[in-house]
């Protein structure tokens, strides 16, 4: 008998400090960015990731965990984001240094795709973020200092 995890259970695991998703694939990950994207100014949390093209699917849980932990540290529930990310290619090939602690090639130079993993912020979660604060562009966002439930 196989047991399947629900989306709610996977969300809880991704936000948890007690469970870490991992892979042996080489990658480099940037910081979490909150920004309104595109002509529709869609609010997103996104992360820039360098990895081999064949490893993109394996990195989805790792990136999700980074984003959900970032929000949890700021006191924001993970339910403010869509569960599945949009993955878009930024550059076809780019050099990066492998930062994965589980990779046998950690610390070595690699070539791979530069992708953007974007999680859309649901409309009910916009109260946790502010965009265009003083000294920033109108599209850049951040977690509010004092979040409010709407």
C-alpha positions in Angstrom: 0.0 0.0 0.0 1.5 3.3 -1.0 0.9 6.5 1.0 0.6 9.8 -0.9 1.3 13.1 0.7 -1.2 16.0 0.3 -0.3 19.5 -0.8 -0.9 20.7 2.8 1.6 18.2 4.1 4.2 19.1 1.5 3.7 22.8 2.3 4.3 22.0 6.0 7.4 20.0 5.2 8.8 22.8 3.0 8.3 25.4 5.8 9.8 23.1 8.5 13.3 23.5 9.9 13.3 19.8 10.8 13.0 18.4 7.3 15.3 19.3 4.4 14.7 18.4 0.8 17.9 17.6 -1.0 19.5 16.5 -4.2 23.0 15.7 -5.4 22.6 17.9 -8.4 25.0 20.8 -8.7 23.4 24.2 -8.4 23.8 27.8 -7.2 20.8 29.7 -5.8 20.3 33.5 -5.4 18.3 35.4 -2.8 14.5 35.4 -2.6 13.2 38.5 -4.5 9.7 39.9 -4.1 8.6 41.8 -7.2 5.7 42.7 -9.5 6.5 41.1 -12.8 5.4 41.7 -16.4 2.8 44.0 -18.0 0.1 42.8 -15.6 2.3 43.6 -12.5 1.8 40.1 -11.1 3.2 39.9 -7.5 5.8 37.1 -7.3 8.4 35.7 -5.0 11.2 34.4 -7.2 14.7 32.9 -7.0 17.4 32.8 -9.6 18.9 29.3 -9.9 21.9 28.1 -11.9 21.8 24.3 -12.7 22.0 21.8 -15.5 18.9 21.7 -17.7 18.2 18.0 -16.7 18.2 18.9 -13.0 15.6 21.7 -13.0 12.7 19.3 -12.0 14.8 17.9 -9.1 15.4 21.4 -7.7 11.7 22.4 -7.5 11.3 21.1 -3.9 14.7 22.6 -2.8 13.8 26.1 -4.2 10.3 25.8 -2.7 11.8 25.1 0.7 14.1 28.1 0.4 11.2 30.4 -0.4 8.8 29.0 2.2 11.5 29.1 4.9 12.2 32.8 4.0 8.5 33.6 4.5 8.2 31.6 7.7 11.2 33.5 9.2 9.3 36.7 8.5 6.1 35.4 10.0 4.3 35.0 6.7 2.2 31.8 6.2 3.2 29.7 3.2 -0.4 29.7 1.9 0.1 33.2 0.5 2.0 31.6 -2.4 1.0 29.3 -5.2 2.4 25.8 -4.5 3.8 25.1 -8.0 6.4 27.5 -9.4 6.7 28.9 -12.9 10.2 28.1 -14.2 11.6 30.4 -16.9 15.0 30.4 -18.6 17.0 33.6 -18.2 20.1 32.4 -20.0 20.9 29.2 -21.9 24.4 28.7 -20.5 26.3 30.4 -17.7 29.2 29.6 -15.4 28.4 29.1 -11.7 30.1 27.7 -8.6 28.3 24.6 -7.2 26.9 25.5 -3.8 25.0 22.3 -3.0 26.4 20.8 0.2 25.2 17.3 -1.0 27.0 17.5 -4.3 30.3 15.7 -4.9 31.4 18.7 -7.0 30.7 21.3 -4.4 32.9 24.4 -4.8 33.8 23.6 -8.4 32.9 25.7 -11.5 30.1 24.4 -13.6 28.1 25.4 -16.7 24.4 25.3 -16.8 21.1 27.1 -17.4 20.2 30.2 -15.5 16.5 29.9 -14.5 14.0 31.8 -12.5 11.7 29.9 -10.2 8.7 32.2 -9.6 5.9 31.6 -7.0 2.8 33.8 -7.6 1.5 35.6 -4.5 -2.3 34.9 -4.1 -4.5 38.0 -3.9 -5.5 37.3 -0.3 -1.8 37.3 0.7 -0.9 40.8 -0.6 -1.4 42.3 2.8 1.8 40.7 4.0 3.9 42.6 1.4 4.6 46.2 0.3 5.8 47.3 -3.1 7.6 50.5 -4.1 8.7 51.6 -0.6 10.9 54.7 -0.3 14.2 54.3 -2.1 13.0 51.4 -4.3 11.5 51.0 -7.7 7.7 50.7 -7.9 7.9 47.0 -8.8 10.3 45.8 -6.0 8.6 44.5 -2.8 9.4 43.2 0.7 7.7 41.7 3.6 5.9 44.3 5.7 7.4 45.0 9.1 4.1 44.4 10.7 2.0 42.0 8.7 -1.8 42.0 8.8 -4.3 39.3 8.2 -6.9 40.3 5.6 
